[in-house]
Amino acid sequence: MTDEFLNFNPLFNISWLLPILLLVTVLLIVLEWIKAKRFIIYRLLAISIAMISLAMLLFRPSYLTKDKSDQYLVLTPNYPTHVVDSLLQLHPELMVASYGDSSKRQSTPQIQTRQQLKDLDGKIAFIAGEGLSKSYFNLLQHKTFGFLPATKPIGIIEITLPINTFPGQWSSIKGRINIQEPTTLQLIDPAGKIDSINFNQTGEQDFTFLLLLKQAGNVLYTLQTITSSTEEKFSIPLKVSEREKLEILMLQLAPSFEIRQLKNFLAAQGHGIQIRSQLSKSNFSYEKVNTDKKQISTITNDVLKDYDLLILENATLEQLSRIESEAITKATNAGLGVLLLMNQQDNKNKYAKSLMDFSMMKDDRDTVHLWFYGTTKKQIIKKLKQTIEPKQHIIPVLVNANEILSAYRYQRFGKVAIQLLNETYQLRLAGDSTAYANIWSDLITLTSRQKINNTDITLTDEFPYNLKESIQFSVITNEEKPILYYEGKIAPLMEDVLIDNLWSAIIHPQKTGWNSVQLNDSTQYDFYVSSKEEWSALKQQQQLNLHQAETVGLNYSNHEKVSRYNDIPSYLFYLTFLLSMTFLWLAPKL
């Protein structure tokens, strides 16, 4: 365990809390110094003591003890027997308790209720095995114990499911499996189509399945492991959302195939589009699809407020007037997304340069070879003779090896993106809509204006969710007294004490399959509950990860007593603070 005598568990971030406390202390000392000099030394000392007491109340210190008495080793399922035996030989004074099905020591007292575990809080020196369930683990305020983990479980031990998925979008299911013998892993879609991976080597193996989600709604895939002696099936729930309709404005100097095909692609998805093409210095042509927005003559900030995305070539950006360029900058700062199609090397216009703000590197190649999900061959696509230099504020979207071909960055509340690929319309003309969608779909979605939802429900716990096991929801809403319903009953909501409009709720699912919770404003959130037998290896691994991440390091040598931290009672600091402030109040009257 750690050898530091004092440990802190602050209520707020120390990096900004400490400077504030120091500043307030200095200010109080200066104000006290300019008063009458009577008892000045004692008054300054009282201020120092009061502020130190206040700091301790906020920092919540605990001290290290190495008392051998009244300390416990908690045994959980599949604990390492040889390690536990060695520990007990070194520390025979440890008291032993068991949790769950750890029946190798029948004589040990069993932790069967939450209260029994709470009674041991602060007295647990070690936990051995798979660990406590998450709901029990979170009951402990003092997580200053060592962890003796069980061996890694056999089966699927990691899974990552796609989020924010839409119809026509390629997504991936990624994970890791731990195997002892050759294993076949199959992904079965709702129609029964099978994709499979064969593992011939034992140990931990990574896997990835690609899937094309075609329709919006709740979809259930099945993951199946097959060995020579066993077969296991696991439910993979996916939520496919309808694409939100975007209002998109396209500007071009002259009609181009690239803009036209991009317009057709976006219009097919139901987005509203208006195109302004410049025929001469003062003459424009207009085209509208899926929108009732008024025809645009001049680009202003008020006009751009009605759009989610502005698409234009950087050559077009350079030809805009100063007023229009400034309007685009102002609208972007307020939340507009801007997508620049890079069809020329440099921008000489200072407004165009300020909007770009991407570091570019020269590249002698004007084509790139790309392979996309769902295609059978690599595509040769033209590109600008430049690449985007990786920077901390640059977020890549399309990457080929180490070459960034499209990316975006935040500009205050909006985003600016650039696309280096040119003449991608040839993919649509050749009938390769999959490759074309891979180039543009994510870039359009990520760059567009972010919608602000007044109400949002999310799950804060990891997948999977099991029958009658607690799961926690986070709710953001402007409602003064929101009500959350599950299975026709009210689920109690608790408001966050620090963040406005943030609430949380804990429920215990009553049925397997798709479930839902609803707010009183009709907002609904769907989630899937697995059977208790599913995902046992994954749940064991998540439990191991939880304990290893949140407990302290382990030291049980012959020369070290088992140590733990005890909180310093907060009433001591309250009392010291009150006495100091009382003296400051009385001093001028003495």
Buried (B, 14 or more C-beta within 10 A) or exposed (E): BEEEEEBEBBEEEBEEBBEEBEEEBEEBBEEBEEEEEEBEEEBBEBBBBBBBBBBBBBBBBBEBBEEBEEBBBBBBBBBBEEBBEEBBEBBEBBBBBBBBEBEBEEEBEBBEEEEEBEEBEBBBBBBBBBBBBBBBBBBBEBBBBBBBBBEBBBBBBBBEBBEEBBBBBBBEBEBBBBBEEEBBBBBBBEEEEEBEBEBEEEEEBEBEBEBBBEEBEBBBBBBBBBBEEEEBBBBBBBBBBEBEEBBBBBBBBEEBEBBBBBBEBBBEBEBBBBBBBBEEEEEBEEBBBBBEBEEBEEBBBEBBEBBBBBBBBBBBBBBBEEEBBBBBBBBBEBBBBBBBBBBEEEBEBEBBEEBBEBEBEEBEEEBBEBEBBBBEEEBEBBBBEBBBEEEEEBBEBBEBEEBBBBBBBEBEEBBBBBBBBBBBBBBBEEEBBBBBBBBBBBBBBBBBBEEEEEBBBEBEBBBBBBEEBBBBBBBBBEBEEBEBBBEEEEBEBEBEEEEEBBBBBBBEBEEBEEBEBBBEEEBEBEBBBBBEEBBBBBBBBBBBBBBEEEBBEBEBEEEEBBBBBBBBEEEEBBEBBEBBBEBBEEBEEE
